[in-house]
Amino acid sequence: MSKSFLIIDDELYNRKLLKIILKKLYPEAKIFEAEDGNEAVKIVKNYPLDLVLLDILLPDINGLEILKHIDSQITVIIITALEEDNLLIQKSSNIEFIQKPINVEHLKKVIKKALEK
């Protein structure tokens, strides 16, 4: 069965980079993209997802608010430049944290590990 991913980031460059990484790992995957929180919430509510890559700083809704709309069974990888977010999200086993700038090899390992759960 094909995987389904959602990339939430307001920066086009970041979305493209993450999409390339996911496509290399999972060529058959369905990849949704959202450039803001409102768009992300619509996708989360309407499509089954295996993994969400989430930026915290978005133009409309804070990424931590988006977490409230994501099923707790879905693994979320938060990718942000903000160090303090790490303290806010360590309470859940389905949430991983990656600090920007992105180390691509580390991100690949985290994605693979997350999807093995």
Helices and strands as residue ranges (DSSP letters): E 4-8, H 12-25, E 30-34, H 37-46, E 51-54, H 63-67, E 75-80, H 85-89, E 95-99, H 104-116
